[in-house]
Amino acid sequence: MARIGYYKGLIVSDTYAANMKYDEKMRKYIAMGYKYAEIIRYFAESGIEVKDEVINPLPLPQINDKIKLHPYQRKALSSWLISKRGIIVMPTGSGKTLLGLKTISILKVPTIIIVPTIDLLDQWHTSIIKNLGANAGILGGGSEDVQGITVSTYDSAYSRLEVIGNRFMYIIFDEVHHLPSQGYMEIAQLMPAPYRLGLTATPEREDGRDRLLPNLVGPIVYRISPADLSGKYLAEYKIKRVYVSLKEDEEKKYKVLRAKMNENLKRLGIELNSLQDFKRLIYLASKNRAAREALHAWYESSAIAINSQSKIEKLKELIEKFKEEKVIIFTRDTHAVYKISKLFLIPAVTYKTPKDERREIIEKFRKGKYRVIVASNVFDEGVDIPDASVAIIVGGYGTRRQFIQRLGRILRMKDEKKAELIELVTRNTSDYRLSQRRRTNVIL
């Protein structure tokens, strides 16, 4: 009889199984935890009897399932249940959390849900109590309560792997595009949980590391776009781009800065054509004056283009135009948030905003006491935003994910109201190129 156990993220066996290597120090065959399901399958197919001591499961709390799914959610569920591994891609507001909870109710095994933010930690915990009628543990945000159903941040799960590693049969990775990051991917590698679900609206990463996800979680088993759900399950929407030009003084300064940047880049032999090129520039800036000057010129010129005065003037027009609507204004940086907040006397939310104040602003926005709010990247994911109907992008990065996430903030169903996303773009600048990049290959 083969014996198989678990040690600090490693599957340990006294008998060879698929993809295991012999370790001279341990005098055992070993493999990383995520190979557990494959190893057990190998033993079963080979007719080898096994004493399995890998997973030491926590007791599962009683579940009282109150969840009803839409047809597209049921289709996603059926696709995932074929192998009980894989990624489901659905837009923000389409019910990924409820779908995840439904899988817990079906599997009825100890489960850990891993999320990127404290906001999502609280939202999942509340939803478990409401929709499954079950107690749930929290790992993160100052809490270390581990139960049969536990919600954890990625950071907390990573730091507590030795404690939680083999206590769960099922892992849900919310916003799974975070998982392939260096460090976080070890959560998936070292935990032996055989059942895995990834949830996201945008699995693709700018650095290409999303290619690691099929090995860590499973392939994409179901994907549906905002357009597929628009009108029946999500609000109908339209996307509009409004182009503005730099003021004369801004344009003059912008051109001087870009010329200086290009001159220094040429001297360094660098062309900024990719994320890797930019990372190389940042690395060189720590020890090379020309690189530092190029980086500074890039930053200053980008700020001029992204936060141009013409955008502020156009924003004033739009706020007046949509005075009967709930509006979220998105910026790229906190400086722009506070500038807009001060100019138009509207509440601001950034990473600096205390948690209680943020909740108060969102609640007053929900009730209509605030009609317009402005935020930086803090609203891009992980925050349950009320039913806004208009999103205005003053500034952002060149990522498809950010664009889709921001669109998702206005897609919740509203009474006969269409959602509108308006992107303010400065012509003939880097801001225009950023706008093009974030729309490339976007499925809408």
N, C-alpha and C positions, 0 to 999 in steps of 0.2 A: 504493500500500500504506500502510495506517495504521500508525503506530508508537505503542506504548503502553508506558509505564515507571512506575517507582515512586520517589517522593521524599518522605521524611519523613511517611509515612502517607497520601500523596496519590497517586491514579492520575493520570498525566499523559499526554495524547494530543495529537497534532497534528491530529486529526480529531474532530468532535463525535460523541459516543455518548450513550446514554440517561442522562438526569439529570446530564450534565456541564455545567459553567459555564466561560465563557471568562475567563481571568485575564490582565489587561492587563500585569501585571508579568512574568509568566512567558511570556506570549504563547503559552499552551497552554490546552487544555481540561482541567479538573481535576475530580476527585470524590474523596470520602473512600475509603480503602482497602477498606472492606467492600462497596463497590459493584462491586468487580472482576468477580465472577461475572456480575452483571447486564450489565455493559458488554461482556464477552466474548460473552455470549449475543446482545446487540444486534448486534454486528459480524457474528456468524455468520448470524443471521436476515436481515441486510441484504445478505449476500453480499460483505462487505468483507474483503479479505485483510489480515491483521494480523501485524505483527512484535511478538511479546509478550516484553517484557523486565521484566515486573513482579516475578515471584517467582524468587528465586535459591535454590532448594531445597538444604537440607543432605542429605548422603547418608544413606539409611536403613539402619540395622543389620539384620543377618539376624534373621529372626523364626522361632521354632519354637513354634507355637501349641499349647498344651495345654488349652485352655479348652473345657468342655462346658457348654452353657446349658440352663436349665430351659425348659419350653414358654412360660411367660409372658415370659421374657427373649428367646426367639426371636421371639415376636410383636412385642415392642418393637423389636427389631433390624430386622425386616421393615418396620415402619412408618417407621422412621427412614431406611432405605436408599432409599425412594421418591425423596426429594429430597436426601438426605445433609445435611440441615439440620433443626434442631428440638430440642425439649426432651422428655426422658423423665422422668416423675415416678413414682418408686417409693419405698417405705418404706425407712427405715434397716435394714440387715441383709439386704436382698433381692438384693444382688449388682450394684449399679450400677457398681462398679469393674470387675468382670469383664466386664460388658456393654460398658463403654467400651473395654477392652483388645481385645475381640473385634472392634470396629469398626476398630481400628488394624490388626489382622491382615488384615482384609478389604480395606481401602483401600490398604494398603501405600504410604503417602506420608509425608513428614516431618510429624511431629505434635508439638504442644506441649499439655501438660495443665496447666491453671491451677487452683490450689487456694487456699483462704483461709488455711490454717494450716500450720505446720511439721510438725505431727503427720501431716497428710494428705500433705504432701510426701514424708515418709519412707515412709508406707504405700503410696502409688502407686509409688514407686521400687522398693520391695521386691517388690510385686506384678508389676511389669513383668519383673523378672529371673526371678521364680518361674514366671509363667504364659506369658510370651512368649519366655523364654530369650534376651533381648536386653539389651545394655548401654543405659543411659539416662543422660542428663545431668541435672544439678540446678542450678536457678537460684533461689537463696534460701538463707537459713540460713547465710550465709557462703560459699556455693559459687557459682561462675560458670562451670560446665561445660555448655556448650550443644552438644547432639548432635542426630542425626536424630530421636530420641525424647527429649524433655526434659520434666521436671516443674518447674513454676515456681509460686511464690506470686503472688497478684494484685499485691502490692506490687512484687515484683522485675520482673514482666512490664511493669508500668506504667513503672517507672524505666528499663528497658532497651529500650523500644520501638524506638528508632532503630537498635539493633543487631540485634534479632530480628525486626523487623516483617515482612520479606518472605522469611524463611527457611523458613516452614512452609506446607504446603498444608491442614493440618487442625488445628483447635483444639477441645479438649474443655474446657468450663467446668464444673468440679465445684462443687457448691453454687452453682449459677448465679444464685440469688437475690441473691448479692453483686454481680453484674455491673452492674446499673443504677445503682449508687452513682456520685455525681459523681467523676470521675477514672477509676475502673475501667472505665466504659463506653467510654472512649477506646481501651482495649485492643481491644475488638471493632470499633470504628469505624475505627481506623487500620491494622489488619492486614488484608491482602487475602485471607487463606486462604478458599477457596470452600466448604470442608466444615466444618460446625460442629455440635457436639453440646453440649447443656446437660443436666446431671444434677442432680436435687434431689429431696428428699422433700416440699418445701413451696415452690413457686415464688412464692406471693403475698407481697407486702410490705405492711407497715402504711401506708407512705407512698404506695402506689399506683404506684410506679415500675416494677413488674413489667409494666405496659402497654408498656414499651419493649423487652421481651425478644423479641417476634416479629420486630421489625426488626433487632435485633442478632444473634440466633442462629437464629431461626425459631420457628414456633408449637409448642405442645404437640402432639406426634405420638402419644404413648402415656401413659396414666395408669392406675395401679392402686393401690388402697388397702390398708392393713394387713388389713382384714377379708377382702378377696379372697384373701389369701395365708395367713391364719390357719389353723392346724391341719395344713397340708400342707407349706408352705415356711417359714412363720414360726410361732412359738409361739402357741397359743391364749391369749387374754388377756381380762381384764375390768378395767373402770375403776370405782373407788369413790371417793366423796367423803365425807369425815368432817368434820362441822361442830363447831366449838368456839366458846366465847364468851370475851370479854375478862374478865379479873379486875376486881374493883370499882375498884381504884386505876388500872388501865390504862384502863378505860372512862372514868373521870373525866378523866384527862389527855387521852385521845383526843378527847373532846367539846370540851374547851377549845381544843385545837389546831385542830380542824376549824372551830370557830366563828370563830377568829381568821383562819384561811385564807379562809373565805367572806366575812368582813367586808372584808378587804383586796382580794379579787377583785372584790367589788361596787363598791368605791371606784375600782378600775381599769377597771371595765366589761368584765371578762373572765369568760367561762364556759369551764371546762375540758371541752369536749366532743370535742376532737380532738387529734391529735398537733401540728397547727399551732398550736392554742391554747396548748399547753404550751410549744412552742418560743418563742412570743411572750412568755410569762411569763418564761422564762429570759433572753431578750434584755432585757426591761425590768428584770430584777433587777440588771443591771450598772449601772444608773443611777437606780433608783427604790427608795426605802426600803420602801414598801408592797408592791412586788413581791418584794423580798428577804424580807420577813417572811412573805408568803404562801407563797413557795417553801420557806422553812425549816419553816413549819408543816405544809405538805404532806409534806415529807420525814420529819419527826419522827412525824407521825400514821401515815403509811404503815408506818414501821418498827415501830410498836407493833402495828398490825394484822397485818402479815405475819409478825412474829416473836413472836407472843403467847406468854405463859407456858403457856397451856392447850395450845398446839401442842407445846411441849416435853414436857409431861406425857403427852400422847397419843402422842407419838413414843416415849417410854419403853415404853409398853404394846405398841406395834407391834413394836419391836425384840425384845421378849421373845416376842411371839406368833410371829414369823417367825425364831426362833432356829436353825431348821434350813435356812434359805434364804440365798441370797446377796442382799444388799440394798444398793441405792444410794439415798442420801438427797440430794435436790436442794434447794438454798436459792437465795435471790435475791442475797445479798451475802456477802462474805468474813467479815465480823464474825460472822454467824450460823454459818458453817462452823466457825470456830475455837471458838465457844461450844459447839456440839454435839460437836465433836471432844474438847474438854476434859471435858465432862460425862459422855460415854459411853465415853471412852477408845478412840476409833476413828480411823483414819487420815483426814487431810484433804487435799484437792487443790484448789488455787486457782491463779489466774494467777501467784501468787508462788512456787508450788512449783517447785523446780529440775527441769529435764527428767529427769535421772537418777533423782531421788527419785520423780517421777511414774511413770516406767516401772517402778520397783521396786514401788511400791504396786499398780499395775495387774497386774503379774505375780503378786504374792502373792495378790491377789484372785482371779486366774484359777486358781491352784493350790489355793485354799481356805484358805490360811494366814490371810487376812483374810476375814471373813464379811460385814462391813458397812464401807462407806466413805461419806464425805460430801464433796460437791463443790458449788461454786457454778456459775456459767454455763460454766465451762471444759469441762464434759462435754456441753454441748448439741449440739455438732457437731464433727466432725474428729478424734474419738478412737475407736479401736477398743476398745470395752469388752467384757470377757468375758461369760460367760453368766449374768448376774444374772437372777433371776426376780421380784424385787419392786423397784419404784421408789416412793419416798415423796417427794412434793413438799411441802416445808415452806413454800417461798415461790418466787414467780416473777413474771414480767411478764405483761401482758395480751395476749401475742401467740400466735396459733395455731401459728406455726412452733415456738416453744419447747416448747409442749405436745406436738406431734407428735414433735419430736426426742427429747424425754425419754421418751416412750412407746417410741420406736424402740430405746432402749438396753436394753430387756428382751425384745425380740421374737425374738432368735436361738433356733433350735430347741433344745429341751431334752428329755431322756428323760421323756416322759409327764408333764411338769410344765407347768402353766399359768402364764402371766405375770400379774402383778397390779400395776396402777398405783393408788396411793392418794394422793389430793390432800387435804391438810389446809387447811380454809377457815375463817376467822374470821367468824362471823355479824355482820350489821349494821355492816359496815365497808367500807372501800375494797377490802379483800382479797376480799370476796364479789363485788364488781363486776368485779375483775380475773379471777376464776375464770370468771365468766359470759362475759367478753370473749374469753378464750382458747379457749373451747369453741364460739364462734359460727362456724357454717359449717365446722366441722372435719369432714373426711371420714375416718371411722374404720371 
